[in-house]
C-alpha cells in the first residue's frame, strides 16, 4: 500500500509540473522554487505549536489549490497561480517521502505517522 500511495503523490507532483509548464516560465524555475514552502519550518523557532501552524500553512494542498484557482479564475494573477502550484507540488513531494502535516506535539509527528518509524 505504501508504494501505491507514493505513486499517487508522484502523480500529483507531475500534475503540478504540468500546470507549471503552462505558465510563461522556464522549466528549471519549478525545481528552484519547489523547496520554498519549507520556509514554514522557521515557525518551529517559536515552539511546536507555532511551528506546526506555519509548517501546515505552507504545506496544505487545499491552500495551494485555492490560491491556484483564485489566481487563474477570479483575479487573473499569475503570481497566485504560481504560489498555488508550488505549494501543491511541494506538498505532494513531501508526502511522497513520508512527510505529512504536523501535529503540535513536535516536528516528527505527522498525519502520516511518526517520522523515522517504520510505518508499514
HELIX and SHEET records of a PDB file:
HELIX    1   1 UNK A    2  UNK A   21  1                                  20    
HELIX    2   2 UNK A   28  UNK A   33  1                                   6    
HELIX    3   3 UNK A   36  UNK A   46  5                                  11    
HELIX    4   4 UNK A   48  UNK A   58  1                                  11    
HELIX    5   5 UNK A   61  UNK A   69  1                                   9    
HELIX    6   6 UNK A   70  UNK A   74  3                                   5    
HELIX    7   7 UNK A   78  UNK A   96  1                                  19    
SHEET    1   A 3 UNK A 102  UNK A 103  0                                        
SHEET    2   A 3 UNK A 106  UNK A 110 -1                                        
SHEET    3   A 3 UNK A 113  UNK A 114 -1                                        
END                                                                             
